[in-house]
């Protein structure tokens, strides 16, 4: 919960101390009622320290009955809270609750105030106690409920924090509400604290869909490859996703992606990436310029050879017993600018069947469609991707990339 929201909520709760005089006025002696009325007027004028002193004057009057004591505790708590004396406020509110004389509705509000006071005092264990009592007694303020996960997190109980946050998000989703951005952020932090990359990626996917910011997208894509079970063979595919989202920034990014594309047999793609790096002024400068120029020369050479050999490669692929080579050659054709021919070949390869990795082929079909702006067909292909080795993760993120503009 932001400091602004916490402060606003706490200020509203100070008003709890204003009500007792009208509720129990008939049972209060005049010598006690007068200073309390003055204290109440001072609180209305936000003169909390003076109000607290006036309550202390009233407290010196002896032989108080239960109604008078309750009124004093509530007034003292409200004045102390306004004056920033949180310890006195907490002690007073607890005394009021423990008296057993509080109206049910006000009881819940005081529990709410205590939860916030202890949270501010960094006594997270006590804050948890009062939040839980608040919820048990029927309190429904989602901001207070949100504090519970924060107290668990700040007390290093990340598993409980994660469970509470997941429940909050599930409740919001069931009710058709968009969970708060800070709820997602805290859940991401719990995953990181527990080194749970799977939970991190899952939460970041939800976060970036609900709050499509480039910083979230960058964090999600760049960390994807560290997810448990994510196959190294998708390294180039991660770069493709980063490229589509405008996340290639450094010379090493362009060099590595270009080299990976060349090694995978996609020379036109490798040349395209190298050309982009040089055009952006990221490659071809500094001490590494000669090595980068050699890569560009190699990419140009390989791309020319690839272009000259496409007809033969296509014929060999069509003669193959399975559709794997058809998919690979088709993807190369799309990268080389022959989109219609390449896409048709990929589709035919998938229909031919007996592929070594069907989900990889479906993923690359989606990437190929996305690269030429055919979003609907790309999404259809991505939705067909399954598997637990990274293909499905990439497909989901491609759907986000294809459908969600990032701020």
Buried (B, 14 or more C-beta within 10 A) or exposed (E): BEEEEBEEBBEEBBEBBBBBBEBBEEEBEEEBBBBBBBBBEBBEEEBBBBBBBBBBBBBEEEEBEEBBBBBBBBBBBBBBBBBEBBEBBBBBBBBBBEBEBBEEEBBBBBBBBBBBBBBBEEBBEBBBBBBBBBBEBEBEBBBBBBBBBBBBBBBEBBEBBBBBBBEBBEEBEEEEEBBBEEBBBBBBBBBBBBEBBEBBBBBBBBBBBBBBEEEBBBBBBEBBBEBEEBBEEBBBBBBBBBBBBEBBEEBEBBBBBBBBBBEBBBBBBBBBBBBBBBEEEBBBEEEBEEEBBEBBEBBBEBBEEBBEBBEEBBEEBBEBEBBBBBBBBBBBBBBBEBBEBBBBBBBBBBEBEEBEBBBBBBBBBBBBBBBBEBEEBBBBBBEBBEBEBBBBBBBBBBBBBBEEEBE
